[in-house]
């Protein structure tokens, strides 16, 4: 693969890195599936993206990371993908931040799977409703990957798991755990019920059952629904659930951050 030293920012192939927001990257065209782009930051995340079958456009690398990026590309058969390298100050001027993790890669976003196909054969899935903080989205994906959720569904107003912060916080797990977007609740409820899932909403309602009690009678197939920071789940999400579950608390505390709650709940319902 070509390694190209740069001493100016005029090369149009560097446009993927030029202070673009996540939204601008998502809207970029001329890519593999016309889905836009995302940025994979660090060798670890880049390698996970390649193992997931995602297609790179180019890599921006510092120092020894140049050789590591070239080796990773060669291993996955991408011999024609350019690796750009140059002085750290110049690359920081291009991207707007210092490449502390050595490299960043411009990746074609893959086309998302159909939800029905994604959850076929799954036992434990997570539904994220309107979780707008990409840090929390990334943390939830990391817990899901570690504890063993089979797939994640995200609602239309949920933050994009391919945003750079979500990918970074998840340590690339958003590239490993299968996920896709779903529609509004009537459609999503029908999808889950038709697939044989019991829908459990994590929320504070008067009729909520303790997670400990729910854990003692776990259904064979379970969809765990998590809501937005602060507001929690919408009335539509709660109405679409079969059971409302809450985590027992002490010291007058009524709830956890959604990322922490997701880890606790997923471990409890994992069945392991």
N, C-alpha and C positions, 0 to 999 in steps of 0.2 A: 504494500500500500504506500502511496506517496506521502512523504513527510515534507511539509512546506514551511520554510522559515519565513516569517513575515516581519517587515520593518515599517509598514504603514497600514492604515486601516481602510485603504481604498478598494481592496479586493471584494467584489460583490458577494463572494461565497461566504464572507464573514458576517453577512447580514443577519443570520440566525441568532447571533450573539450580541447584536448591537442594541443593548438597553431595552429589549423587547419585554413587554409584560406577558404574564401567562395567558391573558386573554388574547393578545396580539398573536402569540405563538399558536394558540388553538385555531385562530382564524386564518393562519398562513395556508396558502394553496400551492399547487404544483408538487405535492408530496405523494407518497406511495398509495394511500387510500383516500386522498383528498380530505383527510380528517384533521389536518394541521400538524403541529409539532409539539414536542415537549423536550425539556432539557434534563439529561441524566448527569448528576453531579457526583463525582468521585469514581474511582476504579471499581469499587464494590458494587455501586448502583449500576454502572455501565455494564459490568459483566452479567449482572442479574437481568438487565434488559435484553442483552444478547441471548442469554439462555432461554428467555421467554419467547424468543423468535422475533423480537422487534428489530426494525431495519434502521440502521444509522445513516445519516446524511454526511456528517463530518464530526471531527473531534478537535477540541482546543485544549492543548496540553502544555504543561511546564516541565522542564528538566527531565528527570528519569521517568516521569509519567508518560512521556512521548513513546518510549520503548514499550512500556506496559500497555498503552493503548494499541500500539501496532501489533503486539503479540495477541491481544484479545481479538482484534479484528481478523487477524490471520487464522486464528483457531476456529472462527465461525464463518470463514470463507468470504469475508468482505475485503478483498485485496485492493479494490479500487476506491475505497473510501478515504478521502484526504484527512491527514492529521496535521493541523496547523500548530506551530509553536513559535514562540518569540519571547522577548523580555517581559517579565512579570508586570512591569509598569504599563507597558503597551496593552497587554491583555486586560489589565484592570480598567484601563481607559475605554476599551472596547465594550466590556461587559457591564461596567459600573460597579464591580466588586472584585476583591482579590481572590484568586483561585487557591484558597487554602487547601482544598482537597486534591490539588494537582491537575485535575482535568474536568472538563465538562463536554458532553456530547449532545449534538442535535439529533433527535430521533423522530422518525415518522410515527405519529400516533396510529396504533392499530385500530381497525374497525371493531366496534363493540359487538359482543355476541347477543343473540336473542335471549331474553330472560328465561324463557321456558327451556331452552336448550342448556343454559348455564346451570340451572338448578336440578336438571334431570339426574337422578341418582344421588343427590346431596342429602345429608342427614341434618346438618346444622348450618344454617345460613344467618346472616345479619342483614337487616334493612336499616339504612341510615336515612332518617327523615330530616331534611333541612339543616343538617350540621354544616354551618357556614364557615367555621374556622378550619383552614387547611391543616393547622397543627394538630387539632383534634382528629381530623380525618386520618392523617398519617399515623397517629398513635393508635387509633382503633384498628387500622389495617395491620399494624405490627403485632398487636395483641391477637388479632384474628389469625394471623399466620402462625404465630407461636403456639397458640392454644388449640387451633385446629378447625376453624370455621371452613366450610367447603366453598363458600361463595359469599359475596357481598352485593346487595342491591342498593342503589342510591336513587333518591327521589329527584325530581326536576330541579328543586331549589337547593340541593346539597352542593357543597363546594366540590370542585373537580379533583378527583384523586391524582390526576396527572399534573397538578400544579407543583411547582418546584419545591415549595416548602413541605407539601404533603409527602412527596417522594423522599425528600431528605429526612424528615422526621420518622418515616416508616422504614428507613434504611433500605429502601428499594422494595419493600414487601408489597406495595401497590402494583408492582410488576409481576408478582408471584401469585397472589391470591386472586382467583377469577372474580371479576366484577362487571357489572353493566348498569345502565340506567333503566328505571321503570317509570310508568306514568303515574296518574293520580290514584287515590286509594281504592275506589270501586274496582278499577281494572287490576290493580295490584293484589287486592284481596282475592279476586276471582282466580288470578294466576296461582297464588299460593295454595288456596283451597283445592283447586283442581289437581295440583301436584301432590296433595296429601299432607300439607304442612299445617301444624298447629301454630297459630300466630300469638306470640306472647309479647306484650308491650311493657317496656320498663318505664313505669310512671308512678306518681304519687296520687292515688285516688282512694276514696273511702272503701272501695271494695277490693283493693289490691291485696293479693296473697303474698305471704313471705316467700322470698327466694328459697329459703330452707325447706318450706313445705312443698313448693313447686318442684324442688330438686328430688324429692322422694317419689314422685310419680311422673317422671319425664316422658313425654310422647316420643314416638319413634322418629318423627321428622318435625323439626322445630325451626321456626323463623323468629329470631329475637329482634325486636324493633326498638331502636334508640333514637331519641329526639334531640332537638337543637339545644344549644347552651342557653341556660336561662329560662326560655319559654317552655322547654320540654316538648313532649309530643302534642300534636294538634288533636282536636276533638275527633277529626276524621280518622286519624290513626288509631286512637283508642277505641272508637266505634268499630273499626275493622278488625280488632283483635279478639281472640277467643278467651284470653286470660290477661289480666293486668298484674304485673309482678313488681314488688319493690324489695330493695336490699335492706335488711334490718340494720338500723343505726343506733348509736349510743351517744350520750353527752348532748342530747338536744339537736344533733345535726340531722338534717332531713335528706340530704342528697350528696352525691359525689360529682366531681367533674365527669362529663360524659365519657371521656377516654378511660378514666379510672373505673367508672361503673361498667363499661364494656368488658374490661378485663375480668372483673369480679364475676359478672353474670355469665360470660362465656365459659369461664373455668367451671362454674357451678353446673352448667347444663351440658358440659362436654361429654359426660357419661363415663369419663376415665377415672 
